[in-house]
Amino acid sequence: MKYEALERFEDSDGHVYEATSPYPAKGKPKKERLEVLLTSNNRYGRPFVQEVKESKQGEEAPVEEVGAEAIEEVKEGKKSKEGK
């Protein structure tokens, strides 16, 4: 399985992950660490990574997999282009 960061965060090893960057940066993820990062069972009360669903080439990912921030960015981009 593949994982990606949901937002910018610094991992316990000091590596900084940006939103949508692959997790972990190197090697395989440790089960214990994934349990903390995939859930809100951490000191920040929110997940920091998500599983990446692999789709066939050319298929679009379902909206729920894209994320609200990405959808808003697309909407804002369309509005700014229409206003020009």
C-alpha positions as CSV (number, residue, x, y, z in Angstrom):
1,M,0.0,0.0,0.0
2,K,1.0,3.6,-0.6
3,Y,0.5,6.6,1.6
4,E,0.6,10.3,1.2
5,A,0.7,13.3,3.6
6,L,-2.6,15.2,4.1
7,E,-0.8,18.3,5.1
8,R,2.6,19.6,6.0
9,F,4.1,18.0,9.1
10,E,7.4,17.1,10.6
11,D,7.8,13.4,11.4
12,S,9.4,12.1,14.5
13,D,12.7,11.5,12.6
14,G,12.8,15.2,11.6
15,H,11.7,14.7,8.0
16,V,9.3,17.3,6.8
17,Y,6.5,16.1,4.5
18,E,4.5,18.5,2.3
19,A,0.8,17.8,1.5
20,T,0.5,15.0,-1.1
21,S,4.1,13.9,-0.7
22,P,4.6,10.1,-0.4
23,Y,5.0,8.6,3.1
24,P,7.5,7.4,4.1
25,A,10.1,9.2,2.1
26,K,12.3,6.0,2.1
27,G,11.6,2.4,2.8
28,K,8.5,0.8,4.1
29,P,6.3,2.4,6.7
30,K,6.3,1.0,10.3
31,K,2.9,-0.3,11.4
32,E,3.0,1.4,14.7
33,R,3.8,4.8,13.2
34,L,1.1,4.4,10.5
35,E,-1.5,3.7,13.2
36,V,-0.7,7.1,14.8
37,L,-0.5,9.0,11.5
38,L,-3.6,7.5,9.9
39,T,-5.9,8.3,12.8
40,S,-6.7,11.1,15.1
41,N,-5.2,9.1,18.0
42,N,-2.2,11.4,18.3
43,R,-1.5,14.5,20.3
44,Y,-2.8,16.8,17.6
45,G,-6.1,14.9,17.3
46,R,-6.1,14.6,13.5
47,P,-4.7,12.3,10.8
48,F,-1.6,13.3,8.9
49,V,-1.4,10.6,6.1
50,Q,-3.9,8.7,4.0
51,E,-3.8,5.5,1.9
52,V,-3.5,6.3,-1.8
53,K,-5.9,4.3,-3.9
54,E,-4.3,3.3,-7.1
55,S,-6.5,3.6,-10.1
56,K,-6.1,2.4,-13.7
57,Q,-4.4,4.9,-16.0
58,G,-6.8,7.4,-17.4
59,E,-9.4,6.9,-14.7
60,E,-10.3,9.8,-12.4
61,A,-10.2,9.3,-8.6
62,P,-13.5,9.6,-6.8
63,V,-14.2,13.0,-5.3
64,E,-13.9,11.7,-1.8
65,E,-10.3,10.7,-2.5
66,V,-9.3,14.1,-3.9
67,G,-9.9,16.2,-0.7
68,A,-11.8,19.3,0.0
69,E,-8.8,21.6,-0.3
70,A,-8.0,20.4,-3.8
71,I,-11.6,20.9,-4.9
72,E,-11.6,24.5,-3.5
73,E,-8.3,25.3,-5.3
74,V,-9.8,24.1,-8.6
75,K,-13.0,26.1,-8.0
76,E,-10.9,29.2,-7.2
77,G,-8.7,28.7,-10.3
78,K,-11.8,28.5,-12.5
79,K,-13.3,31.7,-11.0
80,S,-10.0,33.6,-11.5
81,K,-9.9,32.5,-15.1
82,E,-13.5,33.5,-15.7
83,G,-12.9,36.9,-14.2
84,K,-10.0,37.7,-16.7
